[in-house]
Amino acid sequence: MLRLRFLLFVLATVLGVAAATPAYAQPDEEGCADHPLFSRMPGFYLSSCEDQEFSAHTFYLDDDERRVEGRYWRLDFWIKDGLKAPGPLQIGRNYWNLMAARGGTRLHESLEAGGGTLVASMPGPNRTGTVWLEVSVSNSGEAYTLTVVQEAGMRQDVTLSAAELAEALARDGTITLRNILFDTGKATLTAGSTQALDAVVELLRRDTALRLLVQGHTDNVGNPAANLTLSADRARAVKAYLVSAGIDAGRLDTAGLGDAQPVADNATEDGRAQNRRVVLVRQ
């Protein structure tokens, strides 16, 4: 009898724990997490997600459409079992109010009881590219998707070889290195720049008579005088790397031209990315 009572007690305890565990405790899909700028609505879980370093999405505006390239996220949310879903307008307006507080612009809203879409943009943090957001709500608010693109130029991973650099300089007298990257607003070379710079080192080792002018260029974001200084500092940073690799400093001159010689439209992030560049000029 004592053993039976003990078993009944254990069974009751297990059933009690099960009853206390909410039916709506669905976990997020493995590997998924909230966007760093946008939290989720309460009571939702992530059913799927996608995160790409560089991709594109077409945002449909009131009377137009805009294809935006850059860092890409897609986050799919579902309401947890047993919870009441907020309405589509409530979901969309929550995200719009957040973006409005950050200087955002509402570009489209078509939210009704059954679902709909909100599109807005806002300045990126720390002078980085514009952030675009699409909130797409369905099933009367039971599910919604955030599509986020932060405008950015594509990182150039494939670099020219020393032989290709020599050929371009012999043909044109100048070459643009778009895969020389710096920390935002600084003259600090990123680790991803070494492959391209090592090709320049090899070029200079092969042709010991070659002398180069290293030019730094910026986009037009910020103060022109500050951009001029930044471009000169970046050119000197490239020279310092080449000298540290054994190249005679006397073979290298530097110049900073700031934003005075754009090669693309500074009104777009892609254009600004093209204007932020290092140019080698044969002397």
VEXDREN-2710 file (C-alpha; in Angstrom, 1 decimal):
% VEXDREN-2710
k/r/px/py/pz
1/MET/0.0/0.0/0.0
2/LEU/2.8/2.4/0.9
3/ARG/4.5/1.7/-2.5
4/LEU/1.2/2.3/-4.3
5/ARG/0.8/5.6/-2.6
6/PHE/4.3/6.6/-3.5
7/LEU/3.7/5.7/-7.2
8/LEU/0.5/7.7/-7.2
9/PHE/2.4/10.7/-5.7
10/VAL/5.1/10.5/-8.4
11/LEU/2.5/10.2/-11.2
12/ALA/0.6/13.2/-9.8
13/THR/3.8/15.2/-9.6
14/VAL/4.7/14.4/-13.2
15/LEU/1.2/15.3/-14.4
16/GLY/1.3/18.5/-12.4
17/VAL/4.6/19.6/-14.0
18/ALA/3.2/18.8/-17.4
19/ALA/0.1/20.8/-16.7
20/ALA/2.2/23.7/-15.5
21/THR/4.3/23.7/-18.8
22/PRO/2.5/26.0/-21.2
23/ALA/1.4/24.5/-24.5
24/TYR/2.8/27.6/-26.3
25/ALA/6.5/27.1/-25.3
26/GLN/7.7/26.5/-28.9
27/PRO/11.4/27.1/-29.2
28/ASP/13.0/29.2/-32.0
29/GLU/14.3/27.3/-35.0
30/GLU/17.8/26.2/-34.3
31/GLY/20.4/28.9/-35.4
32/CYS/17.8/31.7/-35.5
33/ALA/18.0/34.9/-33.4
34/ASP/16.4/38.3/-33.4
35/HIS/17.7/41.0/-35.6
36/PRO/20.2/43.3/-33.7
37/LEU/18.0/46.4/-34.4
38/PHE/14.5/44.9/-34.2
39/SER/13.2/42.7/-31.4
40/ARG/10.1/40.5/-31.9
41/MET/6.6/41.0/-30.8
42/PRO/5.8/39.3/-27.5
43/GLY/4.5/35.8/-27.7
44/PHE/6.1/34.9/-31.1
45/TYR/8.7/32.4/-31.9
46/LEU/11.1/32.2/-34.9
47/SER/10.0/29.5/-37.3
48/SER/12.7/30.1/-39.9
49/CYS/15.4/32.7/-40.7
50/GLU/18.0/33.7/-43.3
51/ASP/21.1/35.8/-43.0
52/GLN/23.3/36.7/-46.0
53/GLU/26.3/39.0/-45.9
54/PHE/25.3/40.4/-49.3
55/SER/22.0/40.0/-51.2
56/ALA/19.1/42.1/-52.5
57/HIS/15.4/42.6/-52.0
58/THR/12.8/44.6/-53.9
59/PHE/10.7/46.8/-51.6
60/TYR/7.3/47.9/-53.0
61/LEU/6.5/51.5/-52.1
62/ASP/3.3/53.5/-52.5
63/ASP/3.8/54.3/-56.2
64/ASP/7.2/52.8/-57.0
65/GLU/9.5/50.0/-56.1
66/ARG/13.1/49.9/-55.0
67/ARG/15.7/47.2/-55.2
68/VAL/18.1/47.4/-52.3
69/GLU/21.5/45.6/-52.0
70/GLY/23.4/45.0/-48.8
71/ARG/23.4/42.9/-45.7
72/TYR/20.2/40.8/-45.8
73/TRP/18.0/39.2/-43.1
74/ARG/14.6/37.4/-43.3
75/LEU/12.9/36.4/-40.0
76/ASP/9.7/34.4/-40.0
77/PHE/7.6/34.6/-36.8
78/TRP/4.5/32.6/-35.6
79/ILE/2.4/33.2/-32.6
80/LYS/2.9/30.5/-29.9
81/ASP/0.1/28.0/-29.3
82/GLY/-2.6/29.1/-26.9
83/LEU/-1.8/32.8/-27.2
84/LYS/-4.0/35.5/-28.8
85/ALA/-2.4/37.1/-31.8
86/PRO/-2.2/40.9/-32.1
87/GLY/-3.8/42.5/-35.1
88/PRO/-1.7/43.2/-38.2
89/LEU/-2.0/46.9/-37.7
90/GLN/-0.7/46.6/-34.2
91/ILE/2.3/44.6/-35.4
92/GLY/3.2/47.0/-38.2
93/ARG/2.7/50.1/-36.2
94/ASN/5.0/48.8/-33.4
95/TYR/7.8/48.5/-35.9
96/TRP/7.0/51.8/-37.5
97/ASN/7.0/53.7/-34.2
98/LEU/10.4/52.2/-33.4
99/MET/11.8/53.4/-36.8
100/ALA/10.1/56.8/-36.4
101/ALA/11.9/57.3/-33.1
102/ARG/15.2/56.6/-35.0
103/GLY/14.6/59.2/-37.7
104/GLY/12.8/56.8/-40.1
105/THR/10.6/57.4/-43.1
106/ARG/7.4/55.4/-43.8
107/LEU/7.3/54.5/-47.4
108/HIS/4.2/52.2/-47.6
109/GLU/1.5/50.9/-45.4
110/SER/-1.4/48.5/-46.4
111/LEU/-2.3/46.8/-43.1
112/GLU/-5.8/45.6/-42.6
113/ALA/-7.6/43.0/-40.3
114/GLY/-6.4/40.0/-42.4
115/GLY/-2.8/41.1/-42.9
116/GLY/-0.8/43.5/-45.1
117/THR/2.6/45.2/-45.4
118/LEU/4.6/48.0/-44.0
119/VAL/7.8/49.4/-45.6
120/ALA/10.0/52.0/-44.0
121/SER/13.7/53.0/-43.9
122/MET/15.9/54.7/-41.4
123/PRO/19.6/55.8/-41.1
124/GLY/22.0/53.0/-40.1
125/PRO/23.8/53.2/-36.8
126/ASN/27.2/55.0/-36.8
127/ARG/26.9/56.4/-40.3
128/THR/26.5/53.0/-41.9
129/GLY/24.2/52.3/-44.8
130/THR/20.4/53.1/-44.7
131/VAL/18.4/50.3/-43.1
132/TRP/15.3/49.1/-45.0
133/LEU/12.5/47.2/-43.3
134/GLU/9.5/45.3/-44.7
135/VAL/6.9/43.9/-42.2
136/SER/4.6/41.4/-43.9
137/VAL/1.7/40.2/-41.8
138/SER/-0.6/37.3/-42.6
139/ASN/-3.2/35.0/-40.9
140/SER/-4.8/38.0/-39.2
141/GLY/-1.7/38.6/-37.2
142/GLU/-0.8/35.0/-36.3
143/ALA/2.4/35.1/-38.5
144/TYR/4.6/37.9/-39.8
145/THR/7.9/38.2/-41.6
146/LEU/10.6/40.9/-41.2
147/THR/12.8/41.5/-44.2
148/VAL/15.7/43.8/-43.4
149/VAL/18.4/45.1/-45.8
150/GLN/21.2/47.4/-44.6
151/GLU/22.6/49.1/-47.7
152/ALA/26.2/48.2/-48.3
153/GLY/28.6/47.6/-51.2
154/MET/29.7/44.1/-51.9
155/ARG/33.1/43.1/-50.5
156/GLN/35.4/42.1/-53.4
157/ASP/36.9/38.8/-52.4
158/VAL/38.6/38.0/-55.7
159/THR/41.7/40.0/-56.2
160/LEU/44.0/40.8/-59.1
161/SER/47.3/39.0/-59.3
162/ALA/50.7/40.8/-59.4
163/ALA/50.9/40.0/-63.2
164/GLU/47.4/41.5/-63.8
165/LEU/48.3/44.6/-61.8
166/ALA/51.4/45.1/-63.9
167/GLU/49.4/44.6/-67.1
168/ALA/46.8/47.2/-66.0
169/LEU/49.4/49.7/-65.0
170/ALA/51.3/49.3/-68.3
171/ARG/48.1/49.8/-70.2
172/ASP/46.4/52.5/-68.3
173/GLY/49.0/54.0/-66.0
174/THR/46.6/53.7/-63.1
175/ILE/44.5/51.0/-61.3
176/THR/41.8/51.2/-58.7
177/LEU/41.9/48.8/-55.8
178/ARG/38.3/48.5/-54.5
179/ASN/39.0/45.6/-52.1
180/ILE/41.2/47.7/-49.8
181/LEU/38.9/48.3/-46.8
182/PHE/39.2/50.4/-43.7
183/ASP/37.3/50.6/-40.4
184/THR/34.4/53.1/-40.7
185/GLY/35.7/56.7/-40.4
186/LYS/39.2/55.5/-39.7
187/ALA/42.5/54.8/-41.5
188/THR/42.8/51.3/-40.0
189/LEU/43.1/48.6/-42.6
190/THR/40.8/45.6/-42.2
191/ALA/42.2/42.1/-42.2
192/GLY/40.4/41.4/-45.5
193/SER/42.7/43.9/-47.3
194/THR/45.9/41.9/-47.0
195/GLN/45.4/39.7/-50.0
196/ALA/45.1/42.6/-52.4
197/LEU/48.0/44.5/-50.7
198/ASP/50.2/41.4/-50.9
199/ALA/49.7/41.3/-54.7
200/VAL/50.9/45.0/-54.8
201/VAL/54.0/43.9/-52.7
202/GLU/54.7/41.1/-55.2
203/LEU/54.3/43.6/-58.1
204/LEU/56.9/46.0/-56.6
205/ARG/59.3/43.1/-55.9
206/ARG/59.1/41.9/-59.5
207/ASP/59.6/45.4/-61.0
208/THR/62.3/47.1/-58.9
209/ALA/62.2/50.2/-61.0
210/LEU/58.5/50.8/-60.4
211/ARG/57.4/53.8/-58.4
212/LEU/53.8/54.4/-57.3
213/LEU/51.6/57.2/-56.1
214/VAL/49.0/55.9/-53.6
215/GLN/45.9/57.9/-53.7
216/GLY/43.1/57.8/-51.1
217/HIS/39.5/58.7/-52.0
218/THR/36.3/59.0/-49.9
219/ASP/32.6/59.4/-50.4
220/ASN/31.0/62.8/-49.6
221/VAL/29.5/61.8/-46.2
222/GLY/30.7/64.1/-43.5
223/ASN/32.8/67.3/-43.6
224/PRO/34.9/67.8/-46.7
225/ALA/38.0/68.8/-44.8
226/ALA/37.7/65.8/-42.6
227/ASN/37.3/63.6/-45.6
228/LEU/40.5/65.1/-47.1
229/THR/42.4/64.3/-44.0
230/LEU/40.9/60.8/-43.8
231/SER/41.8/60.0/-47.4
232/ALA/45.4/61.1/-46.9
233/ASP/45.7/59.0/-43.7
234/ARG/44.4/56.0/-45.6
235/ALA/46.9/56.4/-48.4
236/ARG/49.6/56.6/-45.8
237/ALA/48.3/53.4/-44.1
238/VAL/48.6/51.6/-47.4
239/LYS/52.2/52.8/-47.8
240/ALA/53.0/51.8/-44.3
241/TYR/51.8/48.2/-45.0
242/LEU/53.9/48.0/-48.2
243/VAL/57.0/49.3/-46.4
244/SER/56.4/46.8/-43.5
245/ALA/56.6/44.1/-46.2
246/GLY/60.0/45.2/-47.3
247/ILE/59.3/47.8/-50.0
248/ASP/61.6/50.9/-50.1
249/ALA/59.6/53.9/-48.8
250/GLY/61.3/56.1/-51.4
251/ARG/59.4/54.2/-54.2
252/LEU/56.0/55.2/-52.7
253/ASP/54.3/58.6/-52.6
254/THR/50.9/59.3/-51.1
255/ALA/48.1/61.8/-51.7
256/GLY/44.6/62.3/-50.2
257/LEU/41.9/63.7/-52.5
258/GLY/38.9/63.4/-50.2
259/ASP/35.6/63.4/-52.0
260/ALA/36.8/65.7/-54.9
261/GLN/36.9/63.0/-57.6
262/PRO/33.8/60.8/-57.3
263/VAL/33.4/58.0/-59.9
264/ALA/29.8/57.2/-59.0
265/ASP/26.7/58.8/-57.5
266/ASN/27.1/59.6/-53.8
267/ALA/23.3/59.5/-53.4
268/THR/23.3/55.7/-53.2
269/GLU/25.2/53.4/-50.9
270/ASP/26.6/51.4/-53.9
271/GLY/27.9/54.7/-55.4
272/ARG/29.4/55.8/-52.1
273/ALA/31.1/52.4/-51.8
274/GLN/32.6/52.8/-55.3
275/ASN/33.9/56.3/-54.3
276/ARG/35.7/55.0/-51.2
277/ARG/38.7/53.6/-53.0
278/VAL/42.5/53.4/-53.2
279/VAL/44.1/54.2/-56.6
280/LEU/47.7/53.3/-57.7
281/VAL/49.3/55.6/-60.2
282/ARG/52.5/54.7/-62.0
283/GLN/55.1/57.4/-61.7
END
